[in-house]
Structure formats: C-alpha cells, structure tokens
Amino acid sequence: MSFVFPTFLYALFAILIPVIIHLFNFRKYKKIYFTNVKFLRELKQESQSKSRLKEILILISRILAISALVFAFAQPVLVNDTTKVKTGNKAIGVYIDNSFSMEGVNKNGSLLENAKKRAKEIVAAFGNADKFMLLTNDFEGKHQRFFSKEEINEAIDEVKISSAVKSLSSVIKRQQDFLRGAKLNDMRSFVISDFQKSISDFKNFPNDTAIINSLIAVNANTSDNVYIDTCWFDSPVQQKGVVQKLNIRIYNKSNKAIENGTIRLTINNKQTGIASFNAEAQSKTETQLTFECKEEGFNFCSLKLDDYPITFDDELFFTFNSKLNIQALVINGKSSETGSYFKSLMQSDSLFSFYENNELSIDYGLFAKANLIILNEVENFSSGLISEINKYMQVGGHLVLIPAKKMEASSYSQFYKALSLPAPGNTDTTTLKVEKTDFKTGFYEGVFDKIDERIDLPVIKKRFLTNLSSRSNLKPILKLMNGETWLGELDYNSSKLYLFSGPLDVASSNFCKHALFVPTIYKMAINSLKAVPPYYYTQNNSVIQINAISNKGDEPFHLKSLNNKSDVIPEIRVGNNRLNIFTQGQIVEPGFYNLTLQTQTLQALAFNFNRLESGLEFYTNDEMEKNLGENHLVSYKTIIAGEKTLTSSVAGISGNTKLWKLFVILTLIFVAIEIALIRFLK
C-alpha cells in the first residue's frame, strides 16, 4: 500500500492529544467524610476498575478515529499485481475538445480555456522523460507525434475553437492507436470535454484494459441556444417566375419560450422575405416562407436569425438551380403512331433535351445521360435492349413503358420477367372511362392550381389484362371504372417504372389528345430528376454527384468559394454514369462555393457548420459513471474537475485500488463507537 499524499501522515502526531488527556485526568474530585468507610472502600475499588476499562475503550476509539481520518487525507492506494510491471517512462495522450460547444462559459472563463488549463495540470503530474501526445477535433498532422513536456505545453496554448465535430469513440480510438505505437508498458489517456450527448457514444468506446482512460468534464453555466436546423422546398423543381414554398425547422434549446421570432431570407445578396415563428421552451417548430424565383440559373440563399451567445448555427446557407434540364429519350416502336405527341411536347420546351430513336436503330450511348426513357410501343425487345434497360434502372434511371398493340409475345414475356412483372395477357376491348381520381394528393400533387370537378377523363378502348395486383409496391395513378390499374407506378430502389396497361394510339385511347397527357408526362419527367441537396456540411467527406461529363484534358476540377478565399481540388471518381466529387473534409469555412472545370461552373454549392454541436445537452458526472458501468468500460474512470488542481488527482491514478473512502467510513464508525461508549456504558 502506498499514499498519494504521504506528508499528511505527519498528522498522526495528533494521536498524542487523547493520550495526554487520558494520562492527566483534569477532573476535580470532591471529598465526602463518613464514619465507617469499609463498605465504601470496596465499592470504590470496583467502580474504579470499571471506569478505567471505559476510559481505555474511549481512548482506543479516539486514536482509531484520528488515525483513520489522517489516512483518508493521505489517500492510501492498494497496489495491484497487474500494475507492478508498469515501470519506466509513460505514454500520455491528452484530448482537448475544441468544438463550438466549448465556446460556452463558466465562472472560470470559456470552456476551452478551462480545458487547456486542465490539460497543463495533467502534464505537470508526469516526469520530463515521459512522452506526450495532443489531440483535438481537427486531427491535425502536426499533432501526430510525441511531444516533450515543454513542447506539449506550447502546443496546448495554440489550440483554438474549430468547426470540426468528432464522436468521442473515434477520438479515443485514434488516441489509443497512437499510444500503442510508443510500445511502453504504462499508457494513459485523458479526455477533456463538455461531454455533449450528441457526440458521447459510450457504447462505441474501445475497451482496451492496457490503457488507463480518464474522463474529465468541463461544464458551462448555461446551455441556451436557438438555431436553424434545416430547410426544404415543397416542390422538387424550382423555376424562374414560379412561386416557391420554403419550409424551415427551428430548434429552441432554451428554457424560455420564443414569441414572434424572425427569420430573414436573402437570395443573391438581396433580402427577399421575412418569416415569424413561435417556439416553446426545449422544443422545435416549423415555419414557411413564400417567394417568387426571379433569376434563372444558380441562386445563392441564406436564412438568418439572431441569437446570443452561440452564433455559429444562426445562419443556414443553401443553393438551388432554377435552370433545369431534363434529358429525355423516346424510343418509338417501328409501327408507333404516337411519337409525334412526345416530340411536340418536349422538343420546343427549354426544360428538355429531347432525343428520339427507333427500335430498329437505338443509340445506347444516350442511356448514360438520360433522366427519363420512354419505351413507346416497342414491338420487339432484343436481348441487348433488355440488358441495357436493366443496367439503366440499376443506376437510378426512370422508365416509362407503353406496350405495343402488335407485340412480339416471347420478347415481352422475357422483358417483363426481367422487371419482375407478370407478362401482358389477353387483349380487352371493353370501352371504359378513367375513374375519377384525387388530383390534390399522390402523383398529381402540386400539378393543378385549380381542379374542375366536372373534368371529362380519358376513355380507354383497348388494353392488356395484367395481374399487377401481385406487386405489392404498385401505386395506381389512373384507374378504370372497373377498378383495374391503367397507369401505375413501381419503385425499383432509386428507380421508377411508369407502366401503362395498353397502347396510346387513337384506336386504343384518347389519352394523347386529352388535357391530362401533358401534366402526366411532365410530372414523370420532373420526378426523374435526381434530388440535389440544398447544402452540405463543412469538415465532412461529402459526396457531391452530378451527371458525368467528358473531360478530355488533364485540367482538374475546383471547388472555389465565392469570396475567392478558398480553392480546393477535390477527389473525383466516375461511377454509374455519375461524377462523384469527394470533399475529404477540405471545406472548413461555411458559405457558397462553385464546382468548376476550366471556365465552366458545373454546380453551385453551399456549406454549413454541422448542427451536431447545436443541441447543448450534456452528461453529468453521475450519468457518465452510469454509462461506463452499463457498457462494462472497466478501463475508464471519471475525474471531477473542481476548484483544486488536477495535478495531485492525476498523480494518484495508476489503475490501483483507492482506499480513502474506506477510511472516511472507518472514521465515522469509530466516532460513533466513542459516542456510544460515553452514553451507554455505565
């Protein structure tokens, strides 16, 4: 057994105080004279013997109480056999949480400065020959080495607030991996953080018993914050001259309700709108902004509210492109009579890049860039076409399938089988009207401003009987009066298949001449567009996808900020006919960026600070202890960072058994024994 503070043992001299009191009895006796003292003398001898025993017991209890109290202050430690082999120099890892939540303050100043002070106190507990490593959320290369005692103190002074957010499990794993590289018997890990609940994933902590891990919490006085969490459009398409509805989600992480809060919308450096919101304490709320898109092309937008003192999440940047282009390929059957309807609809519309093939001469190279392929009454599906369509749908392409009135049965059966569909059956020439449908929800939601309740729906004269009810994921778009699905929608992972049960020629239906034809095809085309995220997060390895483009030269792609302060060359990979751009955490400042190739701007992008740090909810020391116990993390201990320096506390941590609590309990027991002897032993 050893002591953390052996100098306290000098206080054992206090044992002399009860001994002196016992040896020199300061009580005064009063003499009483009696004529016959024979019997009194015998009584006196007996009482004196019992009194001496009581005083000895009281003396012993006092000596033991004082001794136990002194031992408690000296903090005895029972050395375990497993730690006796840990000799020589030590490898010490210190992690300082420098995320945005560490901007909070307590009575000692900012949490980050408090954490840096604690880190220096930890370093002071070790020798000059020990090895030190420093880790922050930035995972900087300059920290990937061991420091001397003097060097690490200088490195600690340089730590600043960062937008990087890391889970504590990833931090501890990185720290432990580096410590093992020192190949020393004694390895210590110290984690100094506010232990925010959003990043403290205790269940994922590595449990390496060869490393002694200490968790040190620094807490702010208050944890109030109001922030913009996210935003999204009602419509997947934004076009010039069209009124847009923007939804906004706000979190109120404070103990006060907000009434008539305001959010300002800025588009292309012009304030476009203001929305108000109310939010109860510790709750979230949503509000909506309506504005007209006035500029064609890339639009740079931001939402902003006013909140103090946490300000990093008060502004949300986002972008959208109001100049859309849908690549549409129509493959007409050799006897098709309806190709002209699709051509007249799309060829003159700037929204579309229109391509047209005949089933006898198909350019498969167009499949790679097509958002939507319409198989318009193709009569014979070759094995090559079936294979290419399968590949196209596997990478997220959208397909419209209109069966031919003169179909080659075996090829259709093979093609439908490849799509896991029941093959078309017999022809039904019963004339039926399309059943009245709900144009306000489902497929047609947002298409019509006003619905005429007396609308004359299409008439179907010819169709093929198909048992589509076997497909549980079939979504009927248009149904006939007998309940059969005439136009349905099927999901294939990220692809969609729109399936008509019959041809569209005049002899089969009047759909191509009906007012419903244009909005139906438009909606299919718009749904084929890949959703573009309105923003990404800084310090993340974001993956940005755009349509593959031919780059014959060696000119690299660039991610340039609009203020020209940042220019990053990202990693580029091509896959599934898509260009994948990997930021690899190189974007550190929020704001607007352009993805460029030579002089061409391919995409406008917005980056924001991660909102993981916005929810200011922290674990208390008791909750941390509970989580460590529930996850059986035996190699972890918590250290309470109180008013006193951590140096002495850290010096006593060696994985051994601490006994000071036991001696405090013994002190109370011996005091209780003394009281009992005085009161009850007569």
C-alpha positions, 0 to 999 in steps of 0.5 A, a space after each residue: 500500500 502506498 499514499 498519494 499524499 504521504 506528508 499528511 501522515 505527519 498528522 498522526 502526531 495528533 494521536 498524542 492529544 487523547 493520550 495526554 488527556 487520558 494520562 492527566 485526568 483534569 477532573 476535580 474530585 470532591 471529598 465526602 467524610 463518613 464514619 465507617 468507610 469499609 463498605 465504601 472502600 470496596 465499592 470504590 475499588 470496583 467502580 474504579 476498575 470499571 471506569 478505567 476499562 471505559 476510559 481505555 475503550 474511549 481512548 482506543 476509539 479516539 486514536 482509531 478515529 484520528 488515525 483513520 481520518 489522517 489516512 483518508 487525507 493521505 489517500 492510501 492506494 492498494 497496489 495491484 499485481 497487474 500494475 507492478 510491471 508498469 515501470 519506466 517512462 509513460 505514454 500520455 495522450 491528452 484530448 482537448 475538445 475544441 468544438 463550438 460547444 466549448 465556446 460556452 462559459 463558466 465562472 472560470 472563463 470559456 470552456 476551452 480555456 478551462 480545458 487547456 488549463 486542465 490539460 497543463 495540470 495533467 502534464 505537470 503530474 508526469 516526469 520530463 522523460 515521459 512522452 506526450 501526445 495532443 489531440 483535438 477535433 481537427 486531427 491535425 498532422 502536426 499533432 501526430 507525434 510525441 511531444 516533450 513536456 515543454 513542447 506539449 505545453 506550447 502546443 496546448 496554448 495554440 489550440 483554438 475553437 474549430 468547426 470540426 465535430 468528432 464522436 468521442 469513440 473515434 477520438 479515443 480510438 485514434 488516441 489509443 492507436 497512437 499510444 500503442 505505437 510508443 510500445 511502453 508498458 504504462 499508457 494513459 489517456 485523458 479526455 477533456 470535454 463538455 461531454 455533449 450527448 450528441 457526440 458521447 457514444 459510450 457504447 462505441 468506446 474501445 475497451 482496451 484494459 492496457 490503457 488507463 482512460 480518464 474522463 474529465 468534464 468541463 461544464 458551462 453555466 448555461 446551455 441556451 441556444 436557438 438555431 436553424 436546423 434545416 430547410 426544404 422546398 415543397 416542390 422538387 423543381 424550382 423555376 424562374 417566375 414560379 412561386 416557391 414554398 420554403 419550409 424551415 425547422 427551428 430548434 429552441 434549446 432554451 428554457 424560455 419560450 420564443 414569441 414572434 421570432 424572425 427569420 430573414 431570407 436573402 437570395 443573391 445578396 438581396 433580402 427577399 422575405 421575412 418569416 415569424 415563428 413561435 417556439 416553446 421552451 426545449 422544443 422545435 417548430 416549423 415555419 414557411 416562407 413564400 417567394 417568387 424565383 426571379 433569376 434563372 440559373 444558380 441562386 445563392 440563399 441564406 436564412 438568418 436569425 439572431 441569437 446570443 451567445 452561440 452564433 455559429 448555427 444562426 445562419 443556414 446557407 443553401 443553393 438551388 438551380 432554377 435552370 433545369 434540364 431534363 434529358 429525355 429519350 423516346 424510343 418509338 416502336 417501328 409501327 408507333 403512331 404516337 411519337 409525334 405527341 412526345 416530340 411536340 411536347 418536349 422538343 420546343 420546351 427549354 426544360 428538355 433535351 429531347 432525343 428520339 430513336 427507333 427500335 430498329 436503330 437505338 443509340 445506347 450511348 444516350 442511356 448514360 445521360 438520360 433522366 427519363 426513357 420512354 419505351 413507346 410501343 416497342 414491338 420487339 425487345 432484343 436481348 441487348 435492349 433488355 440488358 441495357 434497360 436493366 443496367 439503366 434502372 440499376 443506376 437510378 434511371 426512370 422508365 416509362 413503358 407503353 406496350 405495343 398493340 402488335 407485340 412480339 409475345 416471347 420478347 415481352 414475356 422475357 422483358 417483363 420477367 426481367 422487371 419482375 412483372 407478370 407478362 401482358 395477357 389477353 387483349 380487352 376491348 371493353 370501352 371504359 372511362 378513367 375513374 375519377 381520381 384525387 388530383 390534390 394528393 399522390 402523383 398529381 400533387 402540386 400539378 393543378 392550381 385549380 381542379 374542375 370537378 366536372 373534368 371529362 377523363 380519358 376513355 380507354 378502348 383497348 388494353 392488356 389484362 395484367 395481374 399487377 395486383 401481385 406487386 405489392 409496391 404498385 401505386 395506381 395513378 389512373 384507374 378504370 371504372 372497373 377498378 383495374 390499374 391503367 397507369 401505375 407506378 413501381 419503385 425499383 430502389 432509386 428507380 421508377 417504372 411508369 407502366 401503362 396497361 395498353 397502347 396510346 394510339 387513337 384506336 386504343 385511347 384518347 389519352 394523347 389528345 386529352 388535357 391530362 397527357 401533358 401534366 402526366 408526362 411532365 410530372 414523370 419527367 420532373 420526378 426523374 430528376 435526381 434530388 440535389 441537396 440544398 447544402 452540405 456540411 463543412 469538415 465532412 467527406 461529402 459526396 457531391 454527384 452530378 451527371 458525368 461529363 467528358 473531360 478530355 484534358 488533364 485540367 482538374 476540377 475546383 471547388 472555389 468559394 465565392 469570396 475567392 478565399 478558398 480553392 480546393 481540388 477535390 477527389 473525383 471518381 466516375 461511377 454509374 454514369 455519375 461524377 462523384 466529387 469527394 470533399 475529404 473534409 477540405 471545406 472548413 469555412 461555411 458559405 457558397 462555393 462553385 464546382 468548376 472545370 476550366 471556365 465552366 461552373 458545373 454546380 453551385 454549392 453551399 456549406 454549413 457548420 454541422 448542427 451536431 454541436 447545436 443541441 447543448 445537452 450534456 452528461 453529468 458526472 453521475 450519468 457518465 459513471 452510469 454509462 461506463 458501468 452499463 457498457 462494462 468500460 472497466 478501463 475508464 474512470 471519471 475525474 471531477 474537475 473542481 476548484 483544486 488542481 488536477 495535478 495531485 488527482 492525476 498523480 494518484 491514478 495508476 489503475 490501483 485500488 483507492 482506499 480513502 473512502 474506506 477510511 472516511 467510513 472507518 472514521 465515522 464508525 469509530 466516532 460513533 463507537 466513542 459516542 456510544 461508549 460515553 452514553 451507554 456504558 455505565 
